[in-house]
Amino acid sequence: MKKFDSIAIVGVGLIGASIGLAARREKLARQVVGIGRRASSLRKAKACRAVDQTTTHLERGVAGADLVIVCTPVELIVVQVQRIVAVVPEALVTDVGSTKQQLVSALAKSLPRNSHFVGSHPMAGGENTGPEHGRANLLEGRTVVVTPDRRSQDTDVQRICDFWAALGAGVLRMSPKEHDRAVAATSHLPHLLASAIAGSTPEDYFPLVSTGWLDTTRIAAGDAALWRQIFLSNHENVLQSLTRLERTLRSMRTALERQDAAKLESLLEQAKRTRDALGS
Amino acid sequence: MKKFDSIAIVGVGLIGASIGLAARREKLARQVVGIGRRASSLRKAKACRAVDQTTTHLERGVAGADLVIVCTPVELIVVQVQRIVAVVPEALVTDVGSTKQQLVSALAKSLPRNSHFVGSHPMAGGENTGPEHGRANLLEGRTVVVTPDRRSQDTDVQRICDFWAALGAGVLRMSPKEHDRAVAATSHLPHLLASAIAGSTPEDYFPLVSTGWLDTTRIAAGDAALWRQIFLSNHENVLQSLTRLERTLRSMRTALERQDAAKLESLLEQAKRTRDALGS
């Protein structure tokens, strides 16, 4: 792929720092600039060599960049991309937000026609946040969804896809709408359920918690404010996924009430087949 | 603790083999006999030194044992304990079944008054079954619930508690009823939900499955027939736990429908506090 001169990463948390580490390892640019609100995070990001330079000033940080990757919470992305495009209208800009439809359509309406924004969503992360948890291999073997819309230019989309592929990710193109429907089922609903289980377990029973509960509720440890944003920015699709799940739960409830062994086992068997097919 | 002369383990799967390995390591008996239906499992259990001797014949296997541990699926336990007590009425007998109320009360009604059965439930396991996955340290740091009833003799309960403690487990005494309510919430409900999520994820979205989905659904890979038995033997408590979860889900649904950020974040925050408190 054609290398970049200067990559700016806005938000140097787990994902931002991991992208910086991988981009530097693969020598995808002459320099990587880290931009953040907190000097302490920027210091950590620089100390672990995720970025070459840092600043808390967005406009100054992106000046001169030919690729900008916005890795901030989903509520902030639209305004930040607008500010970035105002400074470097010729730069390729992407983000790593977990939902895409609201964001992409807000930007389609507000950005100048010849700007170069293409949305992305790397399907990776973890409960740990902060640049010190960044890993150059975080995206290796993971999927990054790239979500062009009608206004996206083919060459921009291709360069963004090539960039993620150069970090070791498998790249999938989807419309923002398709993406949001899919992640509602594969990411947001599991999070909602993990939280519902953790939140509804009576305190008296905590001593009997074991591996199964811990696995099933692991993602409920994620940052509540961040997930509140994700849920609200995709609430219609999450509600649809929840409706689908409630149908399955009703079948399970009926099977339990009727002590219908055959039905119950067939529901468990079907779930097991899906789980087995999707790896460990 | 006072050692045993001969321990018989009925069912040499993951749990049975792990108990054998740990009992042999801790030299808790002169010999450990493995009893199973399949010669192939027995061969594996002997090959990995989980047991000293093996047989497919229940009555012959337990003859001479002073401790018998029944590690077979929950549906089989009552009949097997009855057969064991008929052969060695003086032996201490326990089981590792995941539900206790049905089983303990069926045995209370059917066993002779001076028999020595005390139920147990080691809170450990994994998706992998079979003696080859057994580990001497499987129970170290885990909880084993011991579930005496009114008929249990104190000395028997104490010896069973000491046995599990000698394998490195933390021992908790609960009534069979309390135990079943608790595990409905901490084990059975998470399994039901993991299966519901795996079972209701549309196939088109499989490529977007990531860490969160995989963690949340991991236990849905468990054996469907085994879990069908567990659910049916505890269906009333599982239904009560499900009702409690559905209340939480309704609050989440309302918060999403009303786009009530404060309510949603407070639900997520409460779940996070519980999850954080219960370890990794």
Chai-1 contact restraints between the chains, C-beta under 6 A:
chainA,res_idxA,chainB,res_idxB,connection_type,confidence,min_distance_angstrom,max_distance_angstrom,comment,restraint_id
A,M123,B,S210,contact,1.0,0.0,6.0,A-B,restraint_1
A,A182,B,Y205,contact,1.0,0.0,6.0,A-B,restraint_2
A,A182,B,L208,contact,1.0,0.0,6.0,A-B,restraint_3
A,V183,B,L208,contact,1.0,0.0,6.0,A-B,restraint_4
A,A185,B,T201,contact,1.0,0.0,6.0,A-B,restraint_5
A,A185,B,Y205,contact,1.0,0.0,6.0,A-B,restraint_6
A,T186,B,Y205,contact,1.0,0.0,6.0,A-B,restraint_7
A,T186,B,L208,contact,1.0,0.0,6.0,A-B,restraint_8
A,T186,B,V209,contact,1.0,0.0,6.0,A-B,restraint_9
A,T186,B,W213,contact,1.0,0.0,6.0,A-B,restraint_10
A,S187,B,G212,contact,1.0,0.0,6.0,A-B,restraint_11
A,P190,B,I197,contact,1.0,0.0,6.0,A-B,restraint_12
A,P190,B,G212,contact,1.0,0.0,6.0,A-B,restraint_13
A,P190,B,W213,contact,1.0,0.0,6.0,A-B,restraint_14
A,P190,B,T216,contact,1.0,0.0,6.0,A-B,restraint_15
A,L192,B,M252,contact,1.0,0.0,6.0,A-B,restraint_16
A,L193,B,L193,contact,1.0,0.0,6.0,A-B,restraint_17
A,L193,B,I197,contact,1.0,0.0,6.0,A-B,restraint_18
A,A194,B,T216,contact,1.0,0.0,6.0,A-B,restraint_19
A,S195,B,L268,contact,1.0,0.0,6.0,A-B,restraint_20
A,S195,B,A271,contact,1.0,0.0,6.0,A-B,restraint_21
A,A196,B,L245,contact,1.0,0.0,6.0,A-B,restraint_22
A,A196,B,T248,contact,1.0,0.0,6.0,A-B,restraint_23
A,A196,B,L249,contact,1.0,0.0,6.0,A-B,restraint_24
A,I197,B,P190,contact,1.0,0.0,6.0,A-B,restraint_25
A,I197,B,L193,contact,1.0,0.0,6.0,A-B,restraint_26
A,A198,B,A271,contact,1.0,0.0,6.0,A-B,restraint_27
A,A198,B,T274,contact,1.0,0.0,6.0,A-B,restraint_28
A,A198,B,R275,contact,1.0,0.0,6.0,A-B,restraint_29
A,G199,B,T248,contact,1.0,0.0,6.0,A-B,restraint_30
A,G199,B,Q270,contact,1.0,0.0,6.0,A-B,restraint_31
A,G199,B,A271,contact,1.0,0.0,6.0,A-B,restraint_32
A,S200,B,R244,contact,1.0,0.0,6.0,A-B,restraint_33
A,S200,B,L245,contact,1.0,0.0,6.0,A-B,restraint_34
A,S200,B,T248,contact,1.0,0.0,6.0,A-B,restraint_35
A,T201,B,A185,contact,1.0,0.0,6.0,A-B,restraint_36
A,Y205,B,A182,contact,1.0,0.0,6.0,A-B,restraint_37
A,Y205,B,A185,contact,1.0,0.0,6.0,A-B,restraint_38
A,Y205,B,T186,contact,1.0,0.0,6.0,A-B,restraint_39
A,L208,B,A182,contact,1.0,0.0,6.0,A-B,restraint_40
A,L208,B,V183,contact,1.0,0.0,6.0,A-B,restraint_41
A,L208,B,T186,contact,1.0,0.0,6.0,A-B,restraint_42
A,V209,B,T186,contact,1.0,0.0,6.0,A-B,restraint_43
A,V209,B,L278,contact,1.0,0.0,6.0,A-B,restraint_44
A,S210,B,M123,contact,1.0,0.0,6.0,A-B,restraint_45
A,G212,B,S187,contact,1.0,0.0,6.0,A-B,restraint_46
A,G212,B,P190,contact,1.0,0.0,6.0,A-B,restraint_47
A,G212,B,I219,contact,1.0,0.0,6.0,A-B,restraint_48
A,W213,B,T186,contact,1.0,0.0,6.0,A-B,restraint_49
A,W213,B,P190,contact,1.0,0.0,6.0,A-B,restraint_50
A,D215,B,D215,contact,1.0,0.0,6.0,A-B,restraint_51
A,D215,B,R218,contact,1.0,0.0,6.0,A-B,restraint_52
A,T216,B,P190,contact,1.0,0.0,6.0,A-B,restraint_53
A,T216,B,A194,contact,1.0,0.0,6.0,A-B,restraint_54
A,T216,B,T216,contact,1.0,0.0,6.0,A-B,restraint_55
A,T217,B,R275,contact,1.0,0.0,6.0,A-B,restraint_56
A,R218,B,D215,contact,1.0,0.0,6.0,A-B,restraint_57
A,I219,B,G212,contact,1.0,0.0,6.0,A-B,restraint_58
A,A220,B,A271,contact,1.0,0.0,6.0,A-B,restraint_59
A,A220,B,K272,contact,1.0,0.0,6.0,A-B,restraint_60
A,A220,B,R275,contact,1.0,0.0,6.0,A-B,restraint_61
A,A221,B,K272,contact,1.0,0.0,6.0,A-B,restraint_62
A,A221,B,R275,contact,1.0,0.0,6.0,A-B,restraint_63
A,A221,B,D276,contact,1.0,0.0,6.0,A-B,restraint_64
A,A224,B,E265,contact,1.0,0.0,6.0,A-B,restraint_65
A,A224,B,L268,contact,1.0,0.0,6.0,A-B,restraint_66
A,A224,B,E269,contact,1.0,0.0,6.0,A-B,restraint_67
A,A224,B,K272,contact,1.0,0.0,6.0,A-B,restraint_68
A,W227,B,L268,contact,1.0,0.0,6.0,A-B,restraint_69
A,R228,B,A261,contact,1.0,0.0,6.0,A-B,restraint_70
A,R228,B,L264,contact,1.0,0.0,6.0,A-B,restraint_71
A,R228,B,E265,contact,1.0,0.0,6.0,A-B,restraint_72
A,R228,B,L268,contact,1.0,0.0,6.0,A-B,restraint_73
A,L232,B,Q259,contact,1.0,0.0,6.0,A-B,restraint_74
A,H235,B,L256,contact,1.0,0.0,6.0,A-B,restraint_75
A,L239,B,L256,contact,1.0,0.0,6.0,A-B,restraint_76
A,R244,B,S200,contact,1.0,0.0,6.0,A-B,restraint_77
A,L245,B,A196,contact,1.0,0.0,6.0,A-B,restraint_78
A,L245,B,S200,contact,1.0,0.0,6.0,A-B,restraint_79
A,T248,B,A196,contact,1.0,0.0,6.0,A-B,restraint_80
A,T248,B,G199,contact,1.0,0.0,6.0,A-B,restraint_81
A,T248,B,S200,contact,1.0,0.0,6.0,A-B,restraint_82
A,L249,B,A196,contact,1.0,0.0,6.0,A-B,restraint_83
A,M252,B,L192,contact,1.0,0.0,6.0,A-B,restraint_84
A,L256,B,H235,contact,1.0,0.0,6.0,A-B,restraint_85
A,L256,B,L239,contact,1.0,0.0,6.0,A-B,restraint_86
A,Q259,B,L232,contact,1.0,0.0,6.0,A-B,restraint_87
A,A261,B,R228,contact,1.0,0.0,6.0,A-B,restraint_88
A,L264,B,R228,contact,1.0,0.0,6.0,A-B,restraint_89
A,E265,B,A224,contact,1.0,0.0,6.0,A-B,restraint_90
A,E265,B,R228,contact,1.0,0.0,6.0,A-B,restraint_91
A,L268,B,S195,contact,1.0,0.0,6.0,A-B,restraint_92
A,L268,B,A224,contact,1.0,0.0,6.0,A-B,restraint_93
A,L268,B,W227,contact,1.0,0.0,6.0,A-B,restraint_94
A,E269,B,A224,contact,1.0,0.0,6.0,A-B,restraint_95
A,Q270,B,G199,contact,1.0,0.0,6.0,A-B,restraint_96
A,A271,B,S195,contact,1.0,0.0,6.0,A-B,restraint_97
A,A271,B,A198,contact,1.0,0.0,6.0,A-B,restraint_98
A,A271,B,G199,contact,1.0,0.0,6.0,A-B,restraint_99
A,A271,B,A220,contact,1.0,0.0,6.0,A-B,restraint_100
A,K272,B,A220,contact,1.0,0.0,6.0,A-B,restraint_101
A,K272,B,A221,contact,1.0,0.0,6.0,A-B,restraint_102
A,K272,B,A224,contact,1.0,0.0,6.0,A-B,restraint_103
A,T274,B,A198,contact,1.0,0.0,6.0,A-B,restraint_104
A,R275,B,A198,contact,1.0,0.0,6.0,A-B,restraint_105
A,R275,B,T217,contact,1.0,0.0,6.0,A-B,restraint_106
A,R275,B,A220,contact,1.0,0.0,6.0,A-B,restraint_107
A,R275,B,A221,contact,1.0,0.0,6.0,A-B,restraint_108
A,D276,B,A221,contact,1.0,0.0,6.0,A-B,restraint_109
A,L278,B,V209,contact,1.0,0.0,6.0,A-B,restraint_110
